[in-house]
Amino acid sequence: MNERLLEKLKKLLNLSKSANQHEAELALQKATAMATEAGIDLAIVSARQVSETEKLELIQEKIDCGKRMASLQKYASWLLKRHFNVDVVYSGSAYYGRTLNILGDKKDVEFAKFVNEFVQDDMQRRWDYYKKTNNLSVKYKDTFMYNVWRGLDQKLTEAKTTVEQTRFSAMNESERSSTQTRYGLVVASKKQAVEGFTRKSFPRLKSTTTRVNIVSNSTIAIDGFSVGRSMSVNRPISC
């Protein structure tokens, strides 16, 4: 992804915070389409050329989170790891302060930092509105947010699949199969490179379980999932 396109995406995501609901939705939809289509096209071009991993500029960006990690950070981290080509590692402690580490290719990390903030702000606004509208206790926040994450995660997965299918179906049949194979190798190689960089940066890294305080309520779960499905933020799967 070039710098000009990256700046356009950032401006569109900023517009999506507009108080004008129609303007916000249009900006978010346009950003989604631009990022997804550009990313697929660039990955396909890379698949036809040299290995993408040879061009990676792997970096580690640190974000100071204070002594208490934001409650929505876990959901943003899950999205970044699954859909935005980066790895996320927490370090530090509640006593000395927590740090969010985002690792990956430089442009992926740059965009992931922006998305990390955007997603949390957007999710918080949606929870505030839903909580106020339904006169809910804060104890239902994780139930709502977990299902918002589920809905957005599903939507991003479907969007990537749709764009991939559209791009490959437009190719000549003679080149489609071989390009798909090379494309898969490019994406897998990039993922392996990022994982290797994480292991090198954190040789003593241990897996931890993130706690989610779910309160059983089918209505809130369904509403949260629908809200997640209505969100529109995406990222090139490779660039």
C-alpha positions in Angstrom: 0.0 0.0 0.0 1.4 3.4 -1.0 1.5 6.4 1.3 -1.1 8.3 -0.7 -3.7 5.5 -0.4 -2.9 5.1 3.3 -3.6 8.8 4.0 -6.9 8.5 2.0 -8.0 5.6 4.2 -7.1 7.5 7.4 -9.1 10.5 6.2 -12.1 8.4 5.4 -12.0 6.6 8.7 -11.9 10.0 10.4 -14.9 11.1 8.4 -16.7 8.0 9.6 -16.8 9.5 13.1 -19.0 12.3 11.8 -22.2 13.1 13.7 -23.9 12.9 10.3 -24.9 9.3 10.2 -25.3 9.1 6.4 -21.9 10.8 5.8 -20.3 8.4 8.4 -21.6 5.3 6.8 -20.6 6.3 3.3 -17.1 7.2 4.4 -16.7 3.9 6.2 -18.0 1.9 3.3 -15.7 3.6 0.9 -12.7 3.0 3.1 -13.6 -0.6 3.4 -13.8 -1.1 -0.4 -10.6 0.8 -1.2 -8.5 -1.0 1.4 -9.8 -4.5 0.6 -9.5 -4.2 -3.2 -6.1 -2.5 -3.1 -4.8 -5.2 -0.8 -6.0 -8.1 -2.9 -4.6 -6.6 -6.1 -1.2 -5.9 -4.5 -1.0 -9.4 -3.1 -1.8 -10.9 -6.5 0.9 -8.8 -8.1 3.3 -10.0 -5.4 2.3 -13.6 -6.1 3.4 -13.2 -9.7 6.8 -11.8 -8.7 9.2 -12.4 -5.9 8.4 -13.5 -2.4 6.7 -10.8 -0.4 8.8 -11.7 2.7 11.9 -10.4 0.9 10.4 -6.8 1.0 9.2 -6.7 4.5 10.4 -4.1 7.0 9.5 -5.8 10.2 9.2 -3.4 13.2 7.8 -3.4 16.8 5.7 -0.5 17.9 5.1 0.1 21.6 2.0 1.8 23.0 2.0 2.8 26.6 -1.4 1.7 28.2 -0.8 2.8 31.8 -1.4 0.6 34.7 -4.8 -0.5 33.5 -5.4 -1.8 30.0 -8.5 -0.4 28.3 -11.4 -2.9 28.6 -12.0 -2.9 24.8 -8.3 -3.5 24.0 -8.7 -7.3 23.9 -11.4 -7.1 21.2 -9.3 -4.7 19.1 -6.2 -6.9 19.5 -8.2 -10.0 18.4 -9.2 -8.1 15.2 -5.7 -6.9 14.5 -4.2 -10.4 14.8 -6.9 -12.0 12.6 -7.4 -9.4 9.9 -4.6 -6.8 9.8 -1.4 -8.8 9.2 0.2 -8.0 12.6 0.9 -9.7 15.9 0.0 -8.2 19.2 1.8 -8.9 22.5 1.1 -7.4 26.0 4.1 -6.8 28.2 4.7 -5.1 31.6 2.5 -5.4 34.7 -0.2 -3.6 36.6 2.4 -2.3 39.0 4.9 -0.9 36.5 2.5 -0.2 33.7 1.3 -2.2 30.7 2.6 -2.0 27.1 0.8 -3.0 23.9 3.4 -4.2 21.3 2.3 -4.3 17.7 4.7 -6.3 15.4 4.7 -6.7 11.6 5.6 -4.9 8.4 6.0 -1.2 8.9 3.0 -0.1 6.9 0.8 -2.8 8.4 1.8 -1.7 11.9 1.2 2.0 11.0 -2.3 1.2 9.8 -3.0 -1.2 12.7 -2.2 1.5 15.2 -4.8 3.7 13.7 -7.4 0.9 13.5 -6.7 -0.1 17.1 -7.8 3.3 18.3 -10.6 3.7 15.8 -12.2 0.3 16.6 -12.2 0.9 20.3 -13.7 4.4 19.9 -16.4 3.1 17.6 -17.2 0.2 19.9 -17.4 2.4 22.9 -19.8 4.9 21.2 -22.0 2.0 20.2 -22.1 0.6 23.7 -22.8 4.0 25.2 -25.8 4.5 22.9 -27.1 0.9 23.4 -26.7 1.1 27.2 -28.5 4.4 27.4 -31.3 3.4 25.0 -32.0 0.2 26.8 -31.2 1.5 30.4 -28.7 -1.3 31.0 -26.2 -1.9 33.8 -22.4 -1.9 32.9 -22.3 -5.6 33.8 -23.7 -6.3 30.4 -20.9 -4.5 28.6 -18.7 -7.6 27.9 -21.7 -9.6 26.7 -22.5 -6.8 24.2 -18.9 -6.2 23.1 -18.0 -9.8 22.7 -20.9 -10.3 20.3 -20.1 -7.0 18.5 -16.6 -8.5 18.0 -18.1 -11.7 16.7 -20.3 -9.9 14.2 -17.4 -7.7 12.9 -15.0 -10.6 12.7 -17.5 -12.6 10.6 -18.1 -9.6 8.3 -14.4 -9.0 7.7 -13.9 -12.7 6.9 -16.8 -12.7 4.4 -15.5 -9.4 2.8 -12.1 -10.8 2.2 -13.5 -14.0 0.7 -15.8 -12.1 -1.6 -13.1 -9.8 -2.9 -10.7 -12.7 -3.4 -13.3 -14.6 -5.4 -14.1 -11.6 -7.5 -10.5 -10.9 -8.3 -9.7 -14.5 -9.3 -12.8 -15.1 -11.2 -11.9 -12.1 -13.5 -8.7 -13.8 -14.5 -8.1 -16.0 -17.5 -8.7 -19.6 -16.6 -5.2 -20.6 -17.7 -3.5 -18.4 -15.1 -6.1 -18.5 -12.3 -5.0 -21.7 -10.6 -1.3 -21.0 -10.6 -1.8 -17.4 -9.4 -4.1 -18.6 -6.6 -1.4 -21.0 -5.4 1.3 -18.4 -5.4 -1.0 -15.9 -3.8 -1.6 -18.4 -0.9 2.1 -18.9 -0.5 2.7 -15.1 -0.3 0.1 -14.7 2.4 1.4 -17.7 4.4 5.0 -16.6 4.1 4.2 -13.1 5.4 2.4 -14.6 8.3 5.3 -16.9 9.1 7.8 -14.0 8.9 5.7 -11.9 11.4 5.4 -14.9 13.8 9.2 -15.5 13.6 9.8 -11.8 14.3 7.6 -12.0 17.4 9.4 -15.1 18.7 12.7 -13.3 18.2 11.5 -10.2 19.9 9.9 -12.1 22.8 11.8 -15.4 23.2 10.1 -16.1 26.6 6.6 -15.3 25.4 3.9 -17.3 27.0 0.2 -17.7 26.0 -2.4 -16.3 28.4 -6.1 -16.6 28.6 -8.1 -13.3 28.3 -11.1 -13.2 30.5 -14.4 -12.1 29.2 -17.2 -11.5 31.7 -20.2 -12.8 29.8 -23.7 -12.5 31.3 -26.2 -14.8 29.7 -28.7 -12.6 27.8 -29.8 -13.7 24.4 -31.3 -10.4 23.4 -28.1 -8.4 24.1 -26.0 -11.1 22.4 -28.2 -10.9 19.2 -28.2 -7.1 19.3 -24.4 -7.0 19.8 -23.8 -9.3 16.9 -26.1 -7.2 14.6 -24.2 -4.1 15.6 -20.9 -5.8 14.7 -22.3 -6.8 11.4 -23.2 -3.2 10.7 -19.6 -1.9 11.3 -17.4 -1.4 8.2 -13.6 -1.3 8.7 -11.2 -3.4 6.7 -7.6 -3.8 5.9 -5.7 -5.3 2.9 -4.9 -8.9 3.6 -1.4 -8.4 2.2 0.4 -5.3 1.1 
